[in-house]
Amino acid sequence: MGPNQRSGNVAAHGVDFTAAKRAFDDPQALVVFDTAHSGKRELRWWLLGKVDTRVMLVRYTRRPSGIIRIIGTGYWHQGKELYEDHWKNHS
């Protein structure tokens, strides 16, 4: 990922990709397949994970080598609601 993509995400969403990596550390993170943006060449996913006290949405793909490429990230109100509703109903 290039510096322009990193700085663009910070400018647009206030989240650095380095901070976004922490969402993957949430043992209760939810992963959802992104049907709207996946194609034959690339499968994309959404991860909703807690970072400190907030729920972060991370859009990503996994390379054939296993490396995760973060496409974008941010805090999304509906994502927080999905995360909290899921765990309220599955506790």
KAKAKA-V693338 format. One record per residue. N is the residue number from 0. RES is the residue in three letters. SS is DSSP state (H for helix, E for strand, C for the rest). OMEGA is omega in radians with two decimals (999 if undefined). BURIAL is 1 if it has 9 or more other ideal C-beta (glycine too) atoms within 8 Angstrom, else 0. Layout:
N/RES/SS/OMEGA/BURIAL, N/RES/SS/OMEGA/BURIAL
//
This chain:
0/MET/C/-3.07/0, 1/GLY/C/-3.13/0, 2/PRO/H/3.12/0, 3/ASN/H/3.11/0, 4/GLN/H/3.12/1, 5/ARG/H/-3.09/1, 6/SER/H/3.09/0, 7/GLY/H/3.12/0, 8/ASN/H/3.10/1, 9/VAL/H/-3.14/1, 10/ALA/H/-3.06/0, 11/ALA/H/-2.97/0, 12/HIS/H/3.13/1, 13/GLY/C/-3.10/0, 14/VAL/C/3.06/1, 15/ASP/C/-3.13/0, 16/PHE/H/3.09/1, 17/THR/H/3.08/0, 18/ALA/H/-3.12/1, 19/ALA/H/3.12/1, 20/LYS/H/-3.12/1, 21/ARG/H/3.11/1, 22/ALA/H/3.12/1, 23/PHE/H/-3.14/1, 24/ASP/H/-3.13/0, 25/ASP/C/-3.14/1, 26/PRO/C/3.12/0, 27/GLN/C/-3.14/0, 28/ALA/C/3.08/1, 29/LEU/E/3.12/1, 30/VAL/E/-3.11/0, 31/VAL/E/3.09/0, 32/PHE/E/-3.12/1, 33/ASP/C/-3.10/1, 34/THR/C/-3.08/0, 35/ALA/C/-3.04/0, 36/HIS/C/3.09/0, 37/SER/C/3.11/1, 38/GLY/C/-3.13/0, 39/LYS/C/-3.06/0, 40/ARG/C/-3.05/0, 41/GLU/C/3.03/0, 42/LEU/C/-3.11/0, 43/ARG/E/-3.06/1, 44/TRP/E/2.97/1, 45/TRP/E/3.03/1, 46/LEU/E/3.02/1, 47/LEU/E/-3.09/1, 48/GLY/E/3.13/1, 49/LYS/E/3.02/1, 50/VAL/E/-2.99/1, 51/ASP/C/-3.10/0, 52/THR/C/-3.06/0, 53/ARG/E/3.10/0, 54/VAL/E/-3.11/1, 55/MET/E/3.01/1, 56/LEU/E/3.09/1, 57/VAL/E/3.06/1, 58/ARG/E/-3.04/1, 59/TYR/E/3.00/1, 60/THR/E/3.12/1, 61/ARG/E/3.13/1, 62/ARG/C/3.10/0, 63/PRO/C/3.12/0, 64/SER/C/-3.12/0, 65/GLY/C/-3.14/0, 66/ILE/C/3.09/0, 67/ILE/E/3.06/1, 68/ARG/E/3.11/1, 69/ILE/E/-3.12/1, 70/ILE/E/3.14/0, 71/GLY/E/-3.11/0, 72/THR/E/3.11/1, 73/GLY/E/3.07/1, 74/TYR/E/-3.00/1, 75/TRP/C/-3.05/0, 76/HIS/H/-3.14/0, 77/GLN/H/3.09/0, 78/GLY/H/3.10/1, 79/LYS/H/3.13/1, 80/GLU/H/3.11/0, 81/LEU/H/-3.14/1, 82/TYR/H/-3.09/1, 83/GLU/H/3.11/1, 84/ASP/H/3.13/0, 85/HIS/H/-3.07/1, 86/TRP/H/3.05/1, 87/LYS/H/-3.10/0, 88/ASN/H/-3.10/0, 89/HIS/C/3.13/0, 90/SER/C/999/0
//
